Amino acid sequence: TLAEVPEHRVHGAVPLDVLSKPGQLDDREWQAIRRHPIEGVRIVSRLPGISDLMVDSMRVAFEHHMHVDHSGYPPVREARPLGAFSRIVAVADIFDAVTSHRAYRKRPMTAHEALRLLLGREREHFDPAVLGALVQTVGLYPAGTVFVTDSGRIMLSVSPNSADPRRPFCRELAGDVHEETAEILALAGDAPLPPEERVVHVIPPEEFYVDVEGLRAA
């Protein structure tokens, strides 16, 4: 049982060896994962004092994996609207999880890949207003995304453009981003993607050798 697991090997009532397991989880391990919202409520309930923040935190702990269509967990007898904070945390939680390093995948998703997941096959699970707020915050091509325009220019997104999420502030790259020995230079200052150009292809990290963080900081 979870109570038999040493405390230093437990995170949010889920054993760390389950969270860091590189392979598929068995039924017992999935039960531990799916139980953590209830255990989260118990942890928050043990904090001293009672306040509106504490009640909101307990609700978030309970609902953040439930999904707006109630296809998630834990199951409830009667479907009901999720709390506003729960809907926000649900999106933030999955976005953070898929863009973080995990033992069971070779690399984390990029922010752009995470957006495609949330706005694609997982869309129905989340509040559309919260998804819209995420896009407005990070843009459709978040900072660090390397993409090709229809004119053949290679660009690095450096910050979102609140006026148009499709056209981030970016820097043009010179050189062949697919060559490990290529000299890649940041050209000109940050400017929104021009209105006459559009993104036609996003280059995945394994296909380029650009020091993205270095270029963003330049």
N, C-alpha and C positions, 0 to 999 in steps of 0.2 A: 504494500500500500504506500501512498505518498507519505504517510506519517513515519514510515520506516526508512525513508531516504534521508541521509545526513543533510543538515540544514544548509551547509556550504555548497551542496550540489543541487539546490533547488532554486528556481527563479520563478516568482509568482506562482508557487505551488506546482510548477512543472519541473521535473528533474532536468538538470542541464544536459545530461547525456541524451535525453530525448530531443531537446532543442537543437543540439549540435550533431545529431545522428546524420551521417552522410547518405544512408540508404532510405528505403521506404519504411514508414512506421507500421508496426503491427497494430492489432485491434486494441490491445491494452494501452499502448502509447498514444493512440488517437483518443482514447477515452480521457487520458490525462490532459491532452491538449484541449479537448472540448469542454473539460470541466473547469478550466482556469477562469472563465468569467464569474462563476459562482464563488470560486476561491478568492477572486479579487474583491468581491463584495464583502466577504468575511474579513479580509485583511483591512479594508477601509473601515469596516464597522468597529474594529478594535482600537481605532485612533481615539484619543481623548476628546471629549466634548462633542456636541451635536450642533451643526450649522447647516445653512442652505448649501454651502460648498460641499460639505460632506455628503449630503443627500444626493446632490448632482453627481458627485464622484462615484457613488455607489451605483447610480443608474447607468453611468457611462461604462463602468466595469462590467455590469450585467449585460448591456445591450450592444457593445461595440462590434461583436461578431454576428449579430442577429440578422443583419441585412434588412433593408426597408421592405422587401417582399417576404420576410420571415423564412427565407430558405436556409439561413445560417443556424447558429447555435448560441445559447441553449434553446431548446424548443419551448414554446409557451402554449397554453390551452387556447387562448383567444388572441388573434392578431390585433395589434394596437399600434398607433403611431409611435415611432421612436423619439426620444428626447432630442432636442436640437444639438446639444453637446455630443450626444452619442452618434448622430449622423456625421458630425464634423470629424470626430475622433476616428470613426470607421474608415473614412477616406484617408486621413493622415496616417493611420496605422498601416494600411495595406501599401500605401505609397512608400513609407519608410521601410517596411519589411522587404519589399521586392527590390529596392535599390541598395540594400545592405548586404554585406558578405555573409554567406551561409555555407555550411559544410556540404550541403547536398547539391550545389550548383557551381559551375566553373567560375562564373563571374556574376556580380549583381547586374540587374537590369539598369540601363541608363534611365535618366529621368524621362526622356522621350519615349522609351520603350514602356515604362511604367504608365505613362499617360495613354498610350495606345491600348494597353491592357484594360485600364479603368474606363476608357471611353469606348472600348470595343465589346468583347464578349462578357465582361464583368459589369457593364454599365447598369443593367437592370437591378443590381444589388444595392446601388447607392443613390443617395439623394441627388437629383440632377442640379439643384441649386448649389450644392457643395462642390460637385464636380466642376461646375461653371466657375466658381470662385477659385478653385485650384488652377484652372487654365488661365484665368485672369491674373493670378499671382505669378505663375512660373512661365506662362506662354506655351504655345504649342511646340516650340523648339527651345526647351530650357537651356540655360547657360551650360556650356560644355558640349552642346550638340554640334557636330561637324556635318555640313550638308552641301549638296551641289545644286546650283540654280539652273534654270532652263537655258541660260546663256553659257553654261559650262564653268562658271566661277565656283571656287570652293570657299565656303564661308565657315567661320566659327561663331556660334552664338555666345555672346558675353553677358547679356541681360535681357529680361523681357521688355516688351513694348506694350504698355498699358493701353495705348490708343488702338493697337491692332495686334492681338496675340499671334497672328500668322507671320508677322514681320519683326523678328527680334532685332535688337541692336547687335551688330556683328562686326567682325573684322575679316577682311579677305586674306586668304592664305596663298602664298606663292610657293611653288614646288610641287613635287609628286608626293601626296600624303600616303601613298601606298608603299613607298620605298623607305626602308629603315635608315638609309644613309642620306636621305634627302635633307636639304637645309630648308626649313620651313620658317618663313618670316611673317610677322604680323604687319600688314600694310595699312596705312592711314589710321584715322581715329575711329571710335565707335560711332556707327550711324545705323538707322533702321534699314532693313532690307528694302531697296528701292521698289516703288509700286509697279514698275514695269517688269519686275522679275518675280519668279515664284520658285519655291522649293520643289525639286523633282525627285530627289533621292537623299536619304539620310545615311551616312556612312557609319556602320557599326564599329565599335572600338577595336575589334580584332583585325580590322582591315586598314588601320592607319597607325602611324608611328609619331603622331604629333604630341608634343608635351602640352596638353590642353590647359592644365592648371598654370603652367608657365606663361602661355600666351594670354590667358585671361588676366594674369597679374601684370603683364607688361604694360 
